[in-house]
């Protein structure tokens, strides 16, 4: 995909284009593309839902300080932080501050664009809407695991961020999903009226 699209509308998202602020980055990533290149082909989706976990956020993994598990959150903005939850699912985050400052943006949902047949095979489902609607589903669909933890998303590789010429959609905000701390902060961003966004109808108004 990378070579074929370099001269077209799809291009890499450089680090200098990423806002140096976790909340601003969470909003800015809406409408951008996440591209996964595998031996079986390229897959991509448009980011339609994110959650910000800024500096000092008690709900964020960086709150406890630098550890061997969360080290990718302390890299410069634009690196992948991948971790496992419930012993099965992987979740993908994007580091969002300067080196040594821990914070990140959770990628919660994608609108599938390319490699859909491979996504369906990875997920074992045919329903397009449910392929990447939720942070655990999207990592399965795109075959993202701990091997991609720390990957630089702003350079050629197996996983990278891109942008195209599509107009940025209307972005709405709500409280984050499934937290027991910092539950009232409006740090979840999503494309209004997009069917690929996760969560309840009440949250997505």
N, C-alpha and C positions, 0 to 999 in steps of 0.2 A: 504493500500500500504506500509506503513512504516514497519509494522511487517513482511510482506511477503518478503520485499526486503532487510531487514537488513543484511542478510547473503549473498546477491547477489551482483550485480554490482552497484546498486543504494545506495548511502549513503548520510547522512546529510552533508551540507556544514557548517563547523564550523566558528565562528567569527574570529578565528585566521588565517583562510585561506583567509579572505577577505582583499584585499589591503587597507591600511589606506590612501587612496587618491581617490578623487571622479572620476577623469578621468581614473585612472588605474582600479578602480572598474567597471566602465562602460564597459571597454574592457574585464575585467576578467569575467563578468557575461555572456558574449556571449558564448553560448554552454552549459551553466549550465541549470538545470531544475527548474521549478517552480511547486510546488505540492500543490493542494488544496484538502483538505479532507472534505467531506460533509456527511450529513445523507443519501444522495442518492448514495454515492459512491465517489471514488477518481478520480480526474482529474489531468492531468499534461501536460506540454508542455516544449519544449526546447526554451530557450531565443535566439532569432535570431536578435534582434534589441534593442538598448538602446540609451539614451541620457544623457549626464553628465550635471549637473548644479552645478558647483563647488563653493567654498567659494568666496563671493564677486560678483557673477554673477548677473547682473541686471535683467536677465530674470528668475531667480530662485525665488521660493516662500520664501526662507530664507533671501532674500535681505533686507526685511523690518524689520528683527529682529524677536525674539521669540513672537509668538501670540498663542492664544488658538487653532487656526486652524492648524498652521504649527508645533506644538510642537514636533511631531514625527521626523521631520527633524533634531532636535537637540539632539536626542538620539544617543547612540553609533551605529556604523555602523552595518547594518544588520537588521534594523527594518523597518516595512512597514509604509509608509506615503500614505494614501489614501485620495483623495479629489474629490469633485464633480465639474464638469464643465458644463456650459450651462444649469444648472438646471436639468440635466438628467444623463449624463455619469460620471462614476467614473474612476479615473486614479490611477495607482499604481506606487509608487516610493520606492526606497531602500535608507535609510539613509546611509551616506557614510564617516562620519568623527568621531571625538571623541565627548563625551558628552559635550553639550553646544556650539558646532560649527555646524552651520546649512548648510547643503548641501545634495544633493541627486542625484539618478540615476533613470530616468524614464524608466520603462519597456514598450517598444513600440510594440513589436510583439513576438508571440510564434509560434513554429511549434507544432501542437497538437500531443500528444503521446498516452495518455490513457484517458478513459472516454469520447471518442469522441461522442458517441450517446447522452450522457448527455449534452455535450457542444452544440451539434446541437439543442437539445430541448431548452436549455437556450437562444440560439441566435435566434431560429426560422428559421434557414437556414440549408441547407444540404451541401453546397459547403465547402469542407475541407479547401481550401485555404483561405477562407474569415472568418473562425471561430474566429481567434485571430490575424488577420493581421491589427494591429492598436491598440493604447492604450485603447480606449473606448470599442472596440469589445472584447478584451481579458478579461477585467474585467466582462463583461456580460457572456462570455463563462464559466468563472471559478467561477461565482457567488461571486464576490468580491465587497464589499460595505464598508461604513464607519465603520461598526462593526469590521473591521479588521485593522483600523487605529491604529498604535502603536504596532501591533503584532510583536513578536520576530521571525524572519525568520530563526534563527539559533538554534531552539529548537523545540521539538514536539509540534504540534498544528494544527490549521485549515489551516494554510498557511505556507509553508517552502521552503527553497532552498536546492537543492541536486546536486550531480554530479554523473556521471557514467564513464565508461571506453572509451567512444567515443572520438576520436581524436579531438582536438580543430580545428574548421574550419578556412578557410581564412577569416580574418576580414578586412573590409574596413572602411573608415571614410568619413563623409561629414558634411556639415552645418546642423544644426538642422531644424526641420520642423515647420512652422506655427508661427514663432516668429516675433516680431516687434523691438526687441532689441537684441544686441549681435548676430546679424544674420550671421556674417562671420566666427565665430569660428567653427573649425572642431571637434565637440563634439558629433556627432551622430555616433554610431558604429553599424555595421550590417554584417551579413554573406553574402559574395559576391555570387551572382547567386542563392540565396535561394528564392523560390517562395512565401514564407510566410512573407517576409519583406514588410513593407508598403512603401508608397511614390512612386514617379514617376520613370520611367526607367532612366531618366537623373540623378537622385540622386543616383541610385543604380548601376552605372557602376563600 
